[in-house]
């Protein structure tokens, strides 16, 4: 754990030992209200998800269902 300070432009410097861990990787910044979390993105995110979904539906079918559900929720 490290304490860092934002500069006048809102930037922070990530400590060297943490930069070494994350070097060359993409990260996701998640705002959780009272804090921000930095989550490393796996090199192959789909590989991590392999086996998580048991469906025989095509991507197009799943996308259409998701869009329809989002539209219904937006109308509510």
PDB file of N, CA, C and O in Angstrom:
ATOM      1  N   UNK A   1       0.856  -1.161   0.000  1.00  0.00           N
ATOM      2  CA  UNK A   1       0.000   0.000   0.000  1.00  0.00           C
ATOM      3  C   UNK A   1       0.901   1.222   0.000  1.00  0.00           C
ATOM      4  O   UNK A   1       1.942   1.243   0.657  1.00  0.00           O
ATOM      5  N   UNK A   2       0.488   2.239  -0.746  1.00  0.00           N
ATOM      6  CA  UNK A   2       1.234   3.487  -0.816  1.00  0.00           C
ATOM      7  C   UNK A   2       0.257   4.651  -0.786  1.00  0.00           C
ATOM      8  O   UNK A   2      -0.872   4.549  -1.267  1.00  0.00           O
ATOM      9  N   UNK A   3       0.704   5.740  -0.222  1.00  0.00           N
ATOM     10  CA  UNK A   3      -0.085   6.971  -0.253  1.00  0.00           C
ATOM     11  C   UNK A   3       0.559   7.875  -1.290  1.00  0.00           C
ATOM     12  O   UNK A   3       1.761   8.139  -1.238  1.00  0.00           O
ATOM     13  N   UNK A   4      -0.248   8.346  -2.233  1.00  0.00           N
ATOM     14  CA  UNK A   4       0.237   9.242  -3.284  1.00  0.00           C
ATOM     15  C   UNK A   4      -0.635  10.489  -3.295  1.00  0.00           C
ATOM     16  O   UNK A   4      -1.748  10.485  -2.769  1.00  0.00           O
ATOM     17  N   UNK A   5      -0.125  11.546  -3.895  1.00  0.00           N
ATOM     18  CA  UNK A   5      -0.865  12.807  -3.931  1.00  0.00           C
ATOM     19  C   UNK A   5      -1.115  13.206  -5.382  1.00  0.00           C
ATOM     20  O   UNK A   5      -0.243  13.059  -6.238  1.00  0.00           O
ATOM     21  N   UNK A   6      -2.308  13.706  -5.642  1.00  0.00           N
ATOM     22  CA  UNK A   6      -2.618  14.215  -6.969  1.00  0.00           C
ATOM     23  C   UNK A   6      -1.933  15.552  -7.160  1.00  0.00           C
ATOM     24  O   UNK A   6      -1.887  16.366  -6.238  1.00  0.00           O
ATOM     25  N   UNK A   7      -1.390  15.790  -8.372  1.00  0.00           N
ATOM     26  CA  UNK A   7      -0.790  17.093  -8.634  1.00  0.00           C
ATOM     27  C   UNK A   7      -1.887  18.076  -9.046  1.00  0.00           C
ATOM     28  O   UNK A   7      -3.070  17.737  -9.036  1.00  0.00           O
ATOM     29  N   UNK A   8      -1.486  19.289  -9.405  1.00  0.00           N
ATOM     30  CA  UNK A   8      -2.471  20.334  -9.729  1.00  0.00           C
ATOM     31  C   UNK A   8      -3.314  20.006 -10.961  1.00  0.00           C
ATOM     32  O   UNK A   8      -4.366  20.612 -11.169  1.00  0.00           O
ATOM     33  N   UNK A   9      -2.863  19.053 -11.779  1.00  0.00           N
ATOM     34  CA  UNK A   9      -3.630  18.646 -12.959  1.00  0.00           C
ATOM     35  C   UNK A   9      -4.418  17.360 -12.718  1.00  0.00           C
ATOM     36  O   UNK A   9      -5.020  16.822 -13.647  1.00  0.00           O
ATOM     37  N   UNK A  10      -4.420  16.869 -11.495  1.00  0.00           N
ATOM     38  CA  UNK A  10      -5.180  15.668 -11.164  1.00  0.00           C
ATOM     39  C   UNK A  10      -4.454  14.373 -11.473  1.00  0.00           C
ATOM     40  O   UNK A  10      -5.077  13.312 -11.506  1.00  0.00           O
ATOM     41  N   UNK A  11      -3.151  14.438 -11.698  1.00  0.00           N
ATOM     42  CA  UNK A  11      -2.370  13.251 -12.030  1.00  0.00           C
ATOM     43  C   UNK A  11      -1.737  12.664 -10.768  1.00  0.00           C
ATOM     44  O   UNK A  11      -1.492  13.362  -9.784  1.00  0.00           O
ATOM     45  N   UNK A  12      -1.485  11.371 -10.834  1.00  0.00           N
ATOM     46  CA  UNK A  12      -0.760  10.715  -9.756  1.00  0.00           C
ATOM     47  C   UNK A  12       0.426   9.970 -10.355  1.00  0.00           C
ATOM     48  O   UNK A  12       0.428   9.626 -11.537  1.00  0.00           O
ATOM     49  N   UNK A  13       1.421   9.731  -9.532  1.00  0.00           N
ATOM     50  CA  UNK A  13       2.552   8.897  -9.942  1.00  0.00           C
ATOM     51  C   UNK A  13       2.402   7.568  -9.233  1.00  0.00           C
ATOM     52  O   UNK A  13       2.328   7.510  -8.006  1.00  0.00           O
ATOM     53  N   UNK A  14       2.358   6.499 -10.015  1.00  0.00           N
ATOM     54  CA  UNK A  14       2.244   5.160  -9.444  1.00  0.00           C
ATOM     55  C   UNK A  14       3.640   4.748  -8.964  1.00  0.00           C
ATOM     56  O   UNK A  14       4.603   4.839  -9.726  1.00  0.00           O
ATOM     57  N   UNK A  15       3.758   4.303  -7.726  1.00  0.00           N
ATOM     58  CA  UNK A  15       5.063   3.906  -7.200  1.00  0.00           C
ATOM     59  C   UNK A  15       5.754   2.851  -8.086  1.00  0.00           C
ATOM     60  O   UNK A  15       5.102   2.016  -8.712  1.00  0.00           O
ATOM     61  N   UNK A  16       7.077   2.920  -8.115  1.00  0.00           N
ATOM     62  CA  UNK A  16       7.893   2.086  -8.996  1.00  0.00           C
ATOM     63  C   UNK A  16       7.591   0.593  -8.856  1.00  0.00           C
ATOM     64  O   UNK A  16       7.465  -0.104  -9.863  1.00  0.00           O
ATOM     65  N   UNK A  17       7.476   0.102  -7.644  1.00  0.00           N
ATOM     66  CA  UNK A  17       7.247  -1.346  -7.490  1.00  0.00           C
ATOM     67  C   UNK A  17       5.896  -1.758  -8.075  1.00  0.00           C
ATOM     68  O   UNK A  17       5.756  -2.873  -8.577  1.00  0.00           O
ATOM     69  N   UNK A  18       4.903  -0.870  -8.013  1.00  0.00           N
ATOM     70  CA  UNK A  18       3.599  -1.187  -8.602  1.00  0.00           C
ATOM     71  C   UNK A  18       3.651  -1.067 -10.119  1.00  0.00           C
ATOM     72  O   UNK A  18       2.993  -1.829 -10.826  1.00  0.00           O
ATOM     73  N   UNK A  19       4.432  -0.112 -10.624  1.00  0.00           N
ATOM     74  CA  UNK A  19       4.596   0.018 -12.079  1.00  0.00           C
ATOM     75  C   UNK A  19       5.243  -1.231 -12.655  1.00  0.00           C
ATOM     76  O   UNK A  19       4.897  -1.668 -13.752  1.00  0.00           O
ATOM     77  N   UNK A  20       6.192  -1.809 -11.905  1.00  0.00           N
ATOM     78  CA  UNK A  20       6.849  -3.036 -12.384  1.00  0.00           C
ATOM     79  C   UNK A  20       5.831  -4.164 -12.552  1.00  0.00           C
ATOM     80  O   UNK A  20       5.887  -4.925 -13.518  1.00  0.00           O
ATOM     81  N   UNK A  21       4.916  -4.260 -11.614  1.00  0.00           N
ATOM     82  CA  UNK A  21       3.893  -5.316 -11.660  1.00  0.00           C
ATOM     83  C   UNK A  21       2.979  -5.135 -12.869  1.00  0.00           C
ATOM     84  O   UNK A  21       2.575  -6.112 -13.499  1.00  0.00           O
ATOM     85  N   UNK A  22       2.654  -3.886 -13.189  1.00  0.00           N
ATOM     86  CA  UNK A  22       1.684  -3.584 -14.251  1.00  0.00           C
ATOM     87  C   UNK A  22       2.321  -3.246 -15.599  1.00  0.00           C
ATOM     88  O   UNK A  22       1.603  -3.017 -16.572  1.00  0.00           O
ATOM     89  N   UNK A  23       3.640  -3.210 -15.676  1.00  0.00           N
ATOM     90  CA  UNK A  23       4.347  -2.784 -16.891  1.00  0.00           C
ATOM     91  C   UNK A  23       3.838  -3.510 -18.139  1.00  0.00           C
ATOM     92  O   UNK A  23       3.775  -4.739 -18.179  1.00  0.00           O
ATOM     93  N   UNK A  24       3.480  -2.726 -19.148  1.00  0.00           N
ATOM     94  CA  UNK A  24       3.056  -3.286 -20.422  1.00  0.00           C
ATOM     95  C   UNK A  24       1.627  -3.799 -20.462  1.00  0.00           C
ATOM     96  O   UNK A  24       1.172  -4.282 -21.499  1.00  0.00           O
ATOM     97  N   UNK A  25       0.918  -3.702 -19.354  1.00  0.00           N
ATOM     98  CA  UNK A  25      -0.456  -4.209 -19.314  1.00  0.00           C
ATOM     99  C   UNK A  25      -1.446  -3.063 -19.361  1.00  0.00           C
ATOM    100  O   UNK A  25      -1.136  -1.941 -18.960  1.00  0.00           O
ATOM    101  N   UNK A  26      -2.627  -3.351 -19.848  1.00  0.00           N
ATOM    102  CA  UNK A  26      -3.716  -2.389 -19.786  1.00  0.00           C
ATOM    103  C   UNK A  26      -4.430  -2.592 -18.461  1.00  0.00           C
ATOM    104  O   UNK A  26      -4.494  -3.706 -17.940  1.00  0.00           O
ATOM    105  N   UNK A  27      -4.966  -1.502 -17.922  1.00  0.00           N
ATOM    106  CA  UNK A  27      -5.704  -1.585 -16.667  1.00  0.00           C
ATOM    107  C   UNK A  27      -7.053  -0.909 -16.828  1.00  0.00           C
ATOM    108  O   UNK A  27      -7.238  -0.051 -17.690  1.00  0.00           O
ATOM    109  N   UNK A  28      -7.972  -1.302 -16.001  1.00  0.00           N
ATOM    110  CA  UNK A  28      -9.303  -0.729 -15.960  1.00  0.00           C
ATOM    111  C   UNK A  28      -9.406   0.092 -14.687  1.00  0.00           C
ATOM    112  O   UNK A  28      -9.122  -0.414 -13.601  1.00  0.00           O
ATOM    113  N   UNK A  29      -9.810   1.358 -14.804  1.00  0.00           N
ATOM    114  CA  UNK A  29     -10.031   2.204 -13.635  1.00  0.00           C
ATOM    115  C   UNK A  29     -11.515   2.182 -13.329  1.00  0.00           C
ATOM    116  O   UNK A  29     -12.334   2.538 -14.176  1.00  0.00           O
ATOM    117  N   UNK A  30     -11.862   1.770 -12.131  1.00  0.00           N
ATOM    118  CA  UNK A  30     -13.262   1.660 -11.740  1.00  0.00           C
ATOM    119  C   UNK A  30     -13.536   2.625 -10.599  1.00  0.00           C
ATOM    120  O   UNK A  30     -12.889   2.569  -9.553  1.00  0.00           O
ATOM    121  N   UNK A  31     -14.506   3.513 -10.813  1.00  0.00           N
ATOM    122  CA  UNK A  31     -14.910   4.444  -9.764  1.00  0.00           C
ATOM    123  C   UNK A  31     -15.937   3.741  -8.892  1.00  0.00           C
ATOM    124  O   UNK A  31     -16.991   3.318  -9.366  1.00  0.00           O
ATOM    125  N   UNK A  32     -15.612   3.623  -7.609  1.00  0.00           N
ATOM    126  CA  UNK A  32     -16.498   2.948  -6.671  1.00  0.00           C
ATOM    127  C   UNK A  32     -17.040   3.929  -5.638  1.00  0.00           C
ATOM    128  O   UNK A  32     -17.186   3.591  -4.464  1.00  0.00           O
ATOM    129  N   UNK A  33     -17.333   5.137  -6.085  1.00  0.00           N
ATOM    130  CA  UNK A  33     -17.882   6.146  -5.193  1.00  0.00           C
ATOM    131  C   UNK A  33     -16.806   6.811  -4.359  1.00  0.00           C
ATOM    132  O   UNK A  33     -16.322   7.888  -4.708  1.00  0.00           O
ATOM    133  N   UNK A  34     -16.430   6.179  -3.266  1.00  0.00           N
ATOM    134  CA  UNK A  34     -15.453   6.780  -2.354  1.00  0.00           C
ATOM    135  C   UNK A  34     -14.016   6.356  -2.660  1.00  0.00           C
ATOM    136  O   UNK A  34     -13.088   6.773  -1.967  1.00  0.00           O
ATOM    137  N   UNK A  35     -13.828   5.529  -3.694  1.00  0.00           N
ATOM    138  CA  UNK A  35     -12.475   5.104  -4.056  1.00  0.00           C
ATOM    139  C   UNK A  35     -12.416   4.733  -5.531  1.00  0.00           C
ATOM    140  O   UNK A  35     -13.444   4.561  -6.187  1.00  0.00           O
ATOM    141  N   UNK A  36     -11.197   4.613  -6.037  1.00  0.00           N
ATOM    142  CA  UNK A  36     -10.965   4.180  -7.411  1.00  0.00           C
ATOM    143  C   UNK A  36     -10.137   2.905  -7.342  1.00  0.00           C
ATOM    144  O   UNK A  36      -9.150   2.829  -6.610  1.00  0.00           O
ATOM    145  N   UNK A  37     -10.544   1.922  -8.104  1.00  0.00           N
ATOM    146  CA  UNK A  37      -9.821   0.655  -8.122  1.00  0.00           C
ATOM    147  C   UNK A  37      -9.140   0.484  -9.473  1.00  0.00           C
ATOM    148  O   UNK A  37      -9.731   0.771 -10.515  1.00  0.00           O
ATOM    149  N   UNK A  38      -7.898   0.015  -9.452  1.00  0.00           N
ATOM    150  CA  UNK A  38      -7.141  -0.264 -10.673  1.00  0.00           C
ATOM    151  C   UNK A  38      -7.107  -1.776 -10.837  1.00  0.00           C
ATOM    152  O   UNK A  38      -6.572  -2.491  -9.990  1.00  0.00           O
ATOM    153  N   UNK A  39      -7.685  -2.257 -11.937  1.00  0.00           N
ATOM    154  CA  UNK A  39      -7.782  -3.695 -12.167  1.00  0.00           C
ATOM    155  C   UNK A  39      -7.037  -4.039 -13.457  1.00  0.00           C
ATOM    156  O   UNK A  39      -7.399  -3.549 -14.526  1.00  0.00           O
ATOM    157  N   UNK A  40      -5.998  -4.877 -13.370  1.00  0.00           N
ATOM    158  CA  UNK A  40      -5.296  -5.289 -14.585  1.00  0.00           C
ATOM    159  C   UNK A  40      -6.221  -6.096 -15.492  1.00  0.00           C
ATOM    160  O   UNK A  40      -6.964  -6.958 -15.024  1.00  0.00           O
ATOM    161  N   UNK A  41      -6.169  -5.810 -16.780  1.00  0.00           N
ATOM    162  CA  UNK A  41      -6.975  -6.543 -17.759  1.00  0.00           C
ATOM    163  C   UNK A  41      -6.134  -7.723 -18.244  1.00  0.00           C
ATOM    164  O   UNK A  41      -4.978  -7.534 -18.623  1.00  0.00           O
ATOM    165  N   UNK A  42      -6.689  -8.928 -18.240  1.00  0.00           N
ATOM    166  CA  UNK A  42      -5.929 -10.084 -18.724  1.00  0.00           C
ATOM    167  C   UNK A  42      -5.529  -9.891 -20.188  1.00  0.00           C
ATOM    168  O   UNK A  42      -6.226  -9.214 -20.943  1.00  0.00           O
ATOM    169  N   UNK A  43      -4.407 -10.486 -20.582  1.00  0.00           N
ATOM    170  CA  UNK A  43      -3.958 -10.379 -21.972  1.00  0.00           C
ATOM    171  C   UNK A  43      -5.023 -10.905 -22.924  1.00  0.00           C
ATOM    172  O   UNK A  43      -5.237 -10.333 -23.992  1.00  0.00           O
ATOM    173  N   UNK A  44      -5.681 -11.974 -22.550  1.00  0.00           N
ATOM    174  CA  UNK A  44      -6.760 -12.533 -23.369  1.00  0.00           C
ATOM    175  C   UNK A  44      -8.005 -12.659 -22.501  1.00  0.00           C
ATOM    176  O   UNK A  44      -8.246 -13.709 -21.904  1.00  0.00           O
ATOM    177  N   UNK A  45      -8.811 -11.572 -22.429  1.00  0.00           N
ATOM    178  CA  UNK A  45      -9.994 -11.606 -21.555  1.00  0.00           C
ATOM    179  C   UNK A  45     -10.965 -12.729 -21.883  1.00  0.00           C
ATOM    180  O   UNK A  45     -11.640 -13.242 -20.990  1.00  0.00           O
ATOM    181  N   UNK A  46     -11.047 -13.120 -23.152  1.00  0.00           N
ATOM    182  CA  UNK A  46     -11.988 -14.171 -23.527  1.00  0.00           C
ATOM    183  C   UNK A  46     -11.532 -15.532 -23.008  1.00  0.00           C
ATOM    184  O   UNK A  46     -12.357 -16.400 -22.723  1.00  0.00           O
ATOM    185  N   UNK A  47     -10.231 -15.713 -22.889  1.00  0.00           N
ATOM    186  CA  UNK A  47      -9.710 -16.964 -22.349  1.00  0.00           C
ATOM    187  C   UNK A  47     -10.123 -17.126 -20.888  1.00  0.00           C
ATOM    188  O   UNK A  47     -10.431 -18.230 -20.439  1.00  0.00           O
ATOM    189  N   UNK A  48     -10.127 -16.024 -20.159  1.00  0.00           N
ATOM    190  CA  UNK A  48     -10.531 -16.044 -18.755  1.00  0.00           C
ATOM    191  C   UNK A  48     -12.006 -16.427 -18.630  1.00  0.00           C
ATOM    192  O   UNK A  48     -12.401 -17.098 -17.676  1.00  0.00           O
ATOM    193  N   UNK A  49     -12.812 -15.998 -19.594  1.00  0.00           N
ATOM    194  CA  UNK A  49     -14.255 -16.253 -19.547  1.00  0.00           C
ATOM    195  C   UNK A  49     -14.646 -17.622 -20.107  1.00  0.00           C
ATOM    196  O   UNK A  49     -15.793 -18.046 -19.966  1.00  0.00           O
ATOM    197  N   UNK A  50     -13.696 -18.311 -20.742  1.00  0.00           N
ATOM    198  CA  UNK A  50     -14.015 -19.592 -21.374  1.00  0.00           C
ATOM    199  C   UNK A  50     -14.670 -20.541 -20.368  1.00  0.00           C
ATOM    200  O   UNK A  50     -14.144 -20.787 -19.282  1.00  0.00           O
ATOM    201  N   UNK A  51     -15.812 -21.055 -20.757  1.00  0.00           N
ATOM    202  CA  UNK A  51     -16.540 -21.983 -19.907  1.00  0.00           C
ATOM    203  C   UNK A  51     -17.495 -21.310 -18.933  1.00  0.00           C
ATOM    204  O   UNK A  51     -18.245 -21.988 -18.230  1.00  0.00           O
ATOM    205  N   UNK A  52     -17.474 -19.980 -18.887  1.00  0.00           N
ATOM    206  CA  UNK A  52     -18.352 -19.259 -17.963  1.00  0.00           C
ATOM    207  C   UNK A  52     -19.799 -19.277 -18.429  1.00  0.00           C
ATOM    208  O   UNK A  52     -20.726 -19.222 -17.620  1.00  0.00           O
ATOM    209  N   UNK A  53     -19.979 -19.355 -19.722  1.00  0.00           N
ATOM    210  CA  UNK A  53     -21.330 -19.310 -20.283  1.00  0.00           C
ATOM    211  C   UNK A  53     -21.612 -20.615 -20.995  1.00  0.00           C
ATOM    212  O   UNK A  53     -20.832 -21.077 -21.826  1.00  0.00           O
ATOM    213  N   UNK A  54     -22.732 -21.189 -20.653  1.00  0.00           N
ATOM    214  CA  UNK A  54     -23.182 -22.395 -21.327  1.00  0.00           C
ATOM    215  C   UNK A  54     -24.367 -22.039 -22.195  1.00  0.00           C
ATOM    216  O   UNK A  54     -25.510 -22.065 -21.739  1.00  0.00           O
ATOM    217  N   UNK A  55     -24.102 -21.711 -23.433  1.00  0.00           N
ATOM    218  CA  UNK A  55     -25.187 -21.339 -24.321  1.00  0.00           C
ATOM    219  C   UNK A  55     -24.866 -21.787 -25.730  1.00  0.00           C
ATOM    220  O   UNK A  55     -23.703 -21.830 -26.133  1.00  0.00           O
ATOM    221  N   UNK A  56     -25.883 -22.111 -26.459  1.00  0.00           N
ATOM    222  CA  UNK A  56     -25.708 -22.488 -27.854  1.00  0.00           C
ATOM    223  C   UNK A  56     -26.155 -21.358 -28.773  1.00  0.00           C
ATOM    224  O   UNK A  56     -26.186 -21.505 -29.994  1.00  0.00           O
ATOM    225  N   UNK A  57     -26.503 -20.216 -28.153  1.00  0.00           N
ATOM    226  CA  UNK A  57     -26.943 -19.070 -28.943  1.00  0.00           C
ATOM    227  C   UNK A  57     -25.736 -18.381 -29.570  1.00  0.00           C
ATOM    228  O   UNK A  57     -24.636 -18.382 -29.017  1.00  0.00           O
ATOM    229  N   UNK A  58     -25.976 -17.795 -30.736  1.00  0.00           N
ATOM    230  CA  UNK A  58     -24.904 -17.066 -31.413  1.00  0.00           C
ATOM    231  C   UNK A  58     -24.700 -15.713 -30.736  1.00  0.00           C
ATOM    232  O   UNK A  58     -25.541 -15.249 -29.966  1.00  0.00           O
ATOM    233  N   UNK A  59     -23.568 -15.098 -31.042  1.00  0.00           N
ATOM    234  CA  UNK A  59     -23.280 -13.772 -30.512  1.00  0.00           C
ATOM    235  C   UNK A  59     -24.369 -12.792 -30.915  1.00  0.00           C
ATOM    236  O   UNK A  59     -24.785 -11.961 -30.107  1.00  0.00           O
ATOM    237  N   UNK A  60     -24.837 -12.879 -32.156  1.00  0.00           N
ATOM    238  CA  UNK A  60     -25.879 -11.963 -32.637  1.00  0.00           C
ATOM    239  C   UNK A  60     -27.165 -12.119 -31.815  1.00  0.00           C
ATOM    240  O   UNK A  60     -27.807 -11.127 -31.471  1.00  0.00           O
ATOM    241  N   UNK A  61     -27.534 -13.350 -31.506  1.00  0.00           N
ATOM    242  CA  UNK A  61     -28.739 -13.588 -30.706  1.00  0.00           C
ATOM    243  C   UNK A  61     -28.576 -13.015 -29.293  1.00  0.00           C
ATOM    244  O   UNK A  61     -29.482 -12.369 -28.767  1.00  0.00           O
ATOM    245  N   UNK A  62     -27.413 -13.261 -28.692  1.00  0.00           N
ATOM    246  CA  UNK A  62     -27.162 -12.747 -27.347  1.00  0.00           C
ATOM    247  C   UNK A  62     -27.158 -11.226 -27.340  1.00  0.00           C
ATOM    248  O   UNK A  62     -27.691 -10.609 -26.417  1.00  0.00           O
ATOM    249  N   UNK A  63     -26.568 -10.623 -28.349  1.00  0.00           N
ATOM    250  CA  UNK A  63     -26.521  -9.156 -28.429  1.00  0.00           C
ATOM    251  C   UNK A  63     -27.927  -8.582 -28.582  1.00  0.00           C
ATOM    252  O   UNK A  63     -28.269  -7.596 -27.930  1.00  0.00           O
ATOM    253  N   UNK A  64     -28.737  -9.192 -29.437  1.00  0.00           N
ATOM    254  CA  UNK A  64     -30.113  -8.721 -29.646  1.00  0.00           C
ATOM    255  C   UNK A  64     -30.900  -8.799 -28.340  1.00  0.00           C
ATOM    256  O   UNK A  64     -31.638  -7.873 -28.003  1.00  0.00           O
ATOM    257  N   UNK A  65     -30.746  -9.896 -27.607  1.00  0.00           N
ATOM    258  CA  UNK A  65     -31.437 -10.037 -26.322  1.00  0.00           C
ATOM    259  C   UNK A  65     -30.984  -8.960 -25.343  1.00  0.00           C
ATOM    260  O   UNK A  65     -31.807  -8.387 -24.629  1.00  0.00           O
ATOM    261  N   UNK A  66     -29.691  -8.681 -25.304  1.00  0.00           N
ATOM    262  CA  UNK A  66     -29.157  -7.656 -24.402  1.00  0.00           C
ATOM    263  C   UNK A  66     -29.688  -6.277 -24.779  1.00  0.00           C
ATOM    264  O   UNK A  66     -30.046  -5.490 -23.903  1.00  0.00           O
ATOM    265  N   UNK A  67     -29.743  -5.980 -26.078  1.00  0.00           N
ATOM    266  CA  UNK A  67     -30.264  -4.685 -26.536  1.00  0.00           C
ATOM    267  C   UNK A  67     -31.738  -4.538 -26.181  1.00  0.00           C
ATOM    268  O   UNK A  67     -32.166  -3.479 -25.723  1.00  0.00           O
ATOM    269  N   UNK A  68     -32.514  -5.593 -26.391  1.00  0.00           N
ATOM    270  CA  UNK A  68     -33.937  -5.571 -26.069  1.00  0.00           C
ATOM    271  C   UNK A  68     -34.147  -5.347 -24.576  1.00  0.00           C
ATOM    272  O   UNK A  68     -34.994  -4.547 -24.180  1.00  0.00           O
ATOM    273  N   UNK A  69     -33.382  -6.046 -23.751  1.00  0.00           N
ATOM    274  CA  UNK A  69     -33.484  -5.891 -22.303  1.00  0.00           C
ATOM    275  C   UNK A  69     -33.108  -4.474 -21.884  1.00  0.00           C
ATOM    276  O   UNK A  69     -33.770  -3.891 -21.025  1.00  0.00           O
ATOM    277  N   UNK A  70     -32.056  -3.913 -22.475  1.00  0.00           N
ATOM    278  CA  UNK A  70     -31.628  -2.552 -22.144  1.00  0.00           C
ATOM    279  C   UNK A  70     -32.706  -1.537 -22.528  1.00  0.00           C
ATOM    280  O   UNK A  70     -32.964  -0.588 -21.788  1.00  0.00           O
ATOM    281  N   UNK A  71     -33.330  -1.740 -23.682  1.00  0.00           N
ATOM    282  CA  UNK A  71     -34.403  -0.831 -24.113  1.00  0.00           C
ATOM    283  C   UNK A  71     -35.579  -0.885 -23.137  1.00  0.00           C
ATOM    284  O   UNK A  71     -36.138   0.152 -22.779  1.00  0.00           O
ATOM    285  N   UNK A  72     -35.953  -2.082 -22.710  1.00  0.00           N
ATOM    286  CA  UNK A  72     -37.063  -2.228 -21.744  1.00  0.00           C
ATOM    287  C   UNK A  72     -36.741  -1.519 -20.426  1.00  0.00           C
ATOM    288  O   UNK A  72     -37.588  -0.830 -19.856  1.00  0.00           O
ATOM    289  N   UNK A  73     -35.505  -1.699 -19.953  1.00  0.00           N
ATOM    290  CA  UNK A  73     -35.108  -1.063 -18.695  1.00  0.00           C
ATOM    291  C   UNK A  73     -35.052   0.452 -18.813  1.00  0.00           C
ATOM    292  O   UNK A  73     -35.349   1.169 -17.857  1.00  0.00           O
ATOM    293  N   UNK A  74     -34.670   0.936 -19.994  1.00  0.00           N
ATOM    294  CA  UNK A  74     -34.604   2.395 -20.214  1.00  0.00           C
ATOM    295  C   UNK A  74     -36.006   2.999 -20.233  1.00  0.00           C
ATOM    296  O   UNK A  74     -36.192   4.145 -19.823  1.00  0.00           O
ATOM    297  N   UNK A  75     -36.987   2.241 -20.704  1.00  0.00           N
ATOM    298  CA  UNK A  75     -38.364   2.737 -20.778  1.00  0.00           C
ATOM    299  C   UNK A  75     -39.034   2.747 -19.412  1.00  0.00           C
ATOM    300  O   UNK A  75     -39.957   3.526 -19.174  1.00  0.00           O
ATOM    301  N   UNK A  76     -38.574   1.889 -18.523  1.00  0.00           N
ATOM    302  CA  UNK A  76     -39.216   1.753 -17.202  1.00  0.00           C
ATOM    303  C   UNK A  76     -38.926   2.912 -16.291  1.00  0.00           C
ATOM    304  O   UNK A  76     -39.396   2.936 -15.154  1.00  0.00           O
TER     305      UNK A  76
END
